[in-house]
Amino acid sequence: MFKRLYVDEGKTLKEVMAVMEKEKGIKATPKMYKDRIKQWGLDKNNKEHELAALLRKKTQRDGVGKQSILKVRGRTVPLETIQNYFRRKRISLGQLPARYANASTPPGISCASPEASPRLIHDVPRALSTPLSLKVPEELLFNIERYMSVSFGNGTWVGLEDGSLTNTASYEDLGDILMFWDYCVTGLLFFENKSFMKGRRAFSRSFGLVQGFLKAEDPRTIDILLGILLSAIAQNFLEIVTQITVYISDIASILLNSEHPWGGIFKFLGSIEPSRLKEALIQCWKCVNKVYVQWLGQFHALSLNSEARLIEVATDKNNLVDAEQRLRKLHVQCRAESGNKSNCDVMSKLWGNLHRQAKYTEAESVACEMVNAAREAEDYMLVEGLECASVAQFMQGKLDLAVRNMMEAVEFVCSHYGDSDTWALNKLVIEQQWLQHYGLEQKATELGFEIERRMVLTKTDDDEL
């Protein structure tokens, strides 16, 4: 009776005491009732750590597309109540992951899906299978959001105005993940060209960099790695995808604490079934993008690049026109925000979209805009702009112009980053494929010697998969 009156009907303690005395003859002091309320777990006052736990659980479920009914000790708590509580306390929701980084879920907390009505169950045909997005490991999404939010929230990683990140806690070399990307992309190019021995060597070099980027704990590692895996899936190199995820997971299990969110990311990444991997990676990318926007703002370079790449990788061949419109809209928004300056990250993804649609003339025009913007800013994106322009030119049969632009990109890399930089190696492999396509075998062979020389320059102790 007490629970019905106090909890279900929402009466005050004073009102319940009056009813209990009148109908049951029970006389007790307020303190006696309060002791019993605590003992029975019927406290109506929500505690901060309970509301934080509810919000954390809801965030995890949101990441995999689940609706949620939030309850504390059996009572439903609307999301607005939680948000209003922290607003009154002047606590930003972005501070909660750091504030409760190691907190366990308190008792009496539940977060479950709403029950479907019998009418809907009867009227709507049962799905043949569970939607793939619901199979994404919640632990992986939770660890990604937790690590990135805490890292930005406690100031370990800070976004700079030039679009980069800086680590305020260590001086680890952050270049390993970028070299890892270059070697993997080069390896895929070799495999595509059926140069399997060179491809294996390139991936061996990439594997030798895994320890470095795991130790650096750079948040950018996550979306760069997602990009590599999705590129390999798109080219149907599924065995390579498995080797990368399993190897990184194995090294992470040795180097990192799996209970720490950074270690948890790679632990769970290596456990996803291959048939579910693509959709899982896209869900992870959405999670990364959401955190970038939350902490760095929508128009920070990392947020823009992440959003543009997400549009690119999540688009199949039947939705390219729609994706093109979204990228063009994003490009216009960037220019309006930055005072009519072009954003090369967004343009490069727009270029990729046009390239996939075989709109090579338009793609070349976008690439030239990239080149002009990068030259004006003396930006490293000049390399990507030149590469995009040269690829579009090659597809239009303008081989001489394409080779000239690609060589300018190589020269820029060598002059700024050194003759042995892996970025230059990647461009030379592309150029060699072009020469072979046009039957210029002698020039292709000569370029092959230069590629081999650079492979030797970048040799590591780890040269076999």
SVG drawing of the C-alpha trace seen along z (x, -y; Angstrom):
<svg xmlns="http://www.w3.org/2000/svg" viewBox="-9 -37 77 51">
<polyline fill="none" stroke="black" stroke-width="0.4" points="0.0,0.0 2.8,-2.4 4.5,-1.9 1.2,-2.4 0.6,-5.6 4.1,-7.0 5.5,-5.8 2.7,-4.9 0.3,-7.7 3.0,-10.2 1.7,-11.4 3.9,-13.3 5.2,-11.7 2.9,-13.8 -0.1,-12.7 0.9,-9.0 1.4,-9.3 -2.1,-10.6 -3.7,-7.8 -1.6,-5.1 -2.7,-6.4 -6.4,-6.8 -6.8,-3.5 -4.2,-1.2 -3.8,-2.8 -0.1,-3.1 1.6,-6.0 5.2,-6.6 7.5,-9.6 8.8,-11.1 12.3,-9.8 11.0,-6.2 9.3,-6.5 12.4,-7.9 14.6,-5.1 12.1,-2.6 12.0,-4.4 15.8,-4.1 15.7,-0.5 13.1,0.4 14.8,-1.6 11.8,-3.9 13.7,-7.3 12.1,-9.7 15.1,-12.0 17.4,-11.2 21.1,-11.4 23.6,-13.0 25.6,-9.7 22.3,-7.9 21.3,-10.5 24.8,-10.4 24.6,-6.6 21.2,-6.8 22.6,-9.3 25.6,-7.1 23.4,-4.1 21.1,-6.1 24.2,-7.3 25.4,-3.8 22.0,-2.6 21.6,-5.7 24.8,-4.7 23.2,-1.5 19.8,-2.9 17.9,-1.7 15.1,-3.7 15.2,-3.8 12.9,-4.0 15.0,-5.3 14.1,-4.3 15.4,-4.8 14.1,-2.3 11.2,-1.5 10.2,-5.1 10.4,-6.4 12.7,-9.5 12.2,-11.6 15.3,-12.7 14.3,-16.4 14.4,-15.8 18.0,-14.7 19.0,-17.6 17.3,-20.1 19.0,-18.7 22.5,-19.2 21.5,-22.6 20.5,-23.8 23.8,-22.4 25.7,-24.2 27.3,-21.0 28.0,-20.5 26.9,-17.2 30.3,-17.0 32.0,-17.0 30.2,-13.9 32.4,-11.2 35.5,-12.6 33.6,-13.2 32.4,-9.6 35.1,-7.9 35.5,-5.0 32.0,-4.9 30.1,-1.6 26.3,-1.5 24.5,-2.1 21.7,0.3 18.1,-0.5 19.1,-1.8 17.5,-0.4 17.5,-1.4 15.3,0.7 13.5,0.6 9.8,-0.4 7.3,2.4 5.7,2.7 1.9,2.6 0.1,5.9 -1.6,4.1 1.7,3.1 3.1,6.6 0.1,8.1 -0.1,5.6 3.6,5.3 5.3,8.3 8.2,9.7 11.6,8.6 13.5,11.5 16.6,10.6 17.8,8.2 19.0,4.9 22.7,5.0 23.2,1.7 21.8,3.3 24.6,5.9 27.3,3.3 29.1,4.1 27.9,1.5 31.2,1.9 33.1,0.6 30.9,-2.5 31.0,-3.2 34.8,-2.9 35.2,-5.2 32.9,-7.9 34.3,-7.5 38.0,-7.8 37.5,-10.7 35.2,-12.7 37.4,-12.2 40.6,-13.1 39.0,-16.4 37.2,-17.0 40.2,-16.9 42.4,-18.8 44.8,-16.0 44.0,-16.7 43.3,-20.2 42.1,-21.3 44.1,-24.1 42.9,-26.9 44.9,-25.4 42.8,-22.3 45.3,-20.0 45.4,-18.5 48.1,-18.8 48.8,-16.6 49.4,-18.5 50.4,-15.4 53.2,-13.8 55.7,-14.2 55.0,-11.0 55.7,-11.1 52.3,-11.3 53.5,-10.5 53.2,-6.7 49.5,-6.6 50.0,-8.8 52.8,-6.5 50.6,-3.5 48.0,-5.0 50.5,-5.6 51.9,-2.1 48.4,-0.5 47.2,-2.6 50.3,-1.8 50.0,1.9 46.4,1.9 47.6,0.3 50.3,3.0 47.7,5.7 45.3,4.1 48.1,4.1 48.9,7.8 52.3,6.9 51.7,9.1 55.3,9.3 55.6,5.5 52.1,5.3 53.1,7.7 56.3,5.7 54.2,2.5 51.9,4.0 54.8,5.4 56.1,1.8 52.7,0.7 52.5,3.4 55.9,2.3 54.2,-1.1 51.3,0.3 53.1,0.1 54.0,-3.5 50.5,-4.8 48.9,-2.6 51.2,-4.2 50.5,-7.7 46.8,-7.4 46.0,-10.0 42.2,-10.2 42.7,-10.7 44.0,-7.1 40.4,-5.9 39.0,-7.5 42.2,-7.0 42.1,-3.3 38.4,-3.1 39.2,-4.7 41.9,-2.1 39.6,0.8 36.6,-0.5 38.9,-1.1 40.1,2.5 36.5,3.7 35.5,1.7 38.2,3.3 37.3,6.7 40.6,7.4 38.8,9.0 41.8,11.1 43.9,8.0 41.1,6.5 41.1,9.5 44.9,9.5 45.0,5.8 42.2,6.0 43.5,9.2 47.1,8.0 46.3,4.6 44.0,6.3 46.8,8.8 49.4,6.0 46.9,3.9 46.2,6.8 49.9,6.9 50.6,3.1 47.3,1.8 44.9,2.4 41.7,3.7 39.8,2.1 41.0,-1.3 38.8,-2.7 41.7,-3.0 42.6,0.6 38.9,1.6 38.5,0.0 41.0,2.3 40.0,5.3 36.4,5.1 37.4,4.0 39.3,7.3 36.3,9.3 33.6,8.2 32.5,10.9 33.6,10.1 30.0,10.1 29.1,7.3 32.3,5.3 31.4,2.7 28.2,1.5 30.0,1.6 32.8,-0.6 30.3,-3.1 28.5,-3.2 31.9,-3.8 32.7,-6.6 29.3,-8.3 30.3,-8.1 33.7,-9.7 32.2,-12.5 29.6,-13.2 32.4,-13.7 34.5,-15.9 31.5,-18.2 30.7,-18.2 34.2,-19.2 35.8,-21.0 32.8,-22.5 31.1,-21.8 33.6,-23.8 36.9,-22.6 38.9,-20.9 38.8,-17.5 35.0,-17.7 34.6,-18.7 36.9,-16.1 35.3,-13.4 31.8,-14.4 32.8,-14.6 34.5,-11.2 31.5,-9.7 29.3,-10.8 31.8,-9.3 32.3,-5.9 28.6,-5.4 27.4,-6.0 26.8,-3.2 26.7,-3.6 23.0,-4.1 23.1,-7.2 26.0,-9.1 23.9,-12.1 22.4,-12.6 25.8,-12.4 27.1,-14.9 24.4,-17.4 25.2,-16.9 28.9,-17.5 28.2,-20.6 26.0,-22.0 28.7,-21.3 31.2,-23.1 28.9,-26.2 28.5,-26.2 32.3,-26.1 32.9,-29.0 30.2,-31.1 31.7,-30.2 35.3,-30.9 34.8,-34.1 34.6,-32.6 37.8,-30.4 37.6,-26.9 37.9,-23.9 40.2,-21.4 39.1,-18.4 35.5,-18.8 36.5,-19.4 38.6,-16.3 35.6,-14.2 33.4,-16.0 36.1,-15.2 36.0,-11.6 32.2,-11.5 32.4,-13.1 35.2,-10.6 32.9,-7.7 30.2,-9.1 32.7,-9.4 32.3,-13.2 36.0,-13.7 35.7,-17.2 33.9,-18.5 36.3,-16.5 39.2,-18.2 37.6,-21.6 37.1,-20.9 40.7,-19.6 42.1,-22.8 40.1,-24.9 41.8,-22.7 45.2,-23.4 44.6,-27.2 43.3,-27.3 46.2,-25.2 48.9,-27.3 47.5,-30.4 47.6,-29.0 50.9,-27.1 49.1,-24.1 50.1,-20.4 46.7,-19.8 48.4,-21.0 49.7,-17.4 46.2,-16.0 44.9,-18.6 47.6,-17.9 46.9,-14.1 43.2,-14.6 43.8,-16.9 46.2,-14.4 43.9,-11.4 41.0,-13.3 43.3,-14.3 44.5,-10.7 40.9,-9.6 40.4,-12.1 43.5,-10.8 45.7,-13.8 48.7,-11.6 51.4,-14.2 49.6,-16.8 48.6,-14.1 52.2,-12.9 53.5,-16.5 51.0,-17.3 51.8,-14.0 55.5,-14.7 54.9,-18.2 53.1,-16.5 56.1,-14.1 58.6,-17.1 56.5,-19.0 56.5,-16.0 60.3,-15.4 61.1,-19.1 59.0,-19.4 59.2,-15.9 62.2,-14.2 63.1,-11.9 62.1,-8.8 58.6,-10.0 56.0,-7.3 53.5,-9.8 55.8,-10.2 56.1,-6.5 52.3,-6.2 52.2,-8.8 54.9,-7.1 53.1,-3.7 50.0,-5.4 52.1,-7.0 53.7,-3.6 50.2,-2.1 49.3,-4.8 52.5,-4.2 51.7,-0.5 48.1,-1.3 49.4,-3.2 51.9,-0.5 54.9,-2.6 56.7,0.3 60.3,-1.2 59.2,-4.3 57.2,-2.1 60.3,0.1 62.5,-2.9 60.0,-4.3 59.8,-0.8 63.6,-1.1 62.9,-4.5 60.0,-2.9 62.3,-0.1 65.0,-2.6 62.4,-4.4 61.2,-1.1 64.8,-0.5 65.1,-4.0 62.0,-3.3 63.0,0.2 62.2,1.3 63.3,4.3 59.9,5.9 59.8,7.0 57.4,9.9 53.7,10.3"/>
</svg>
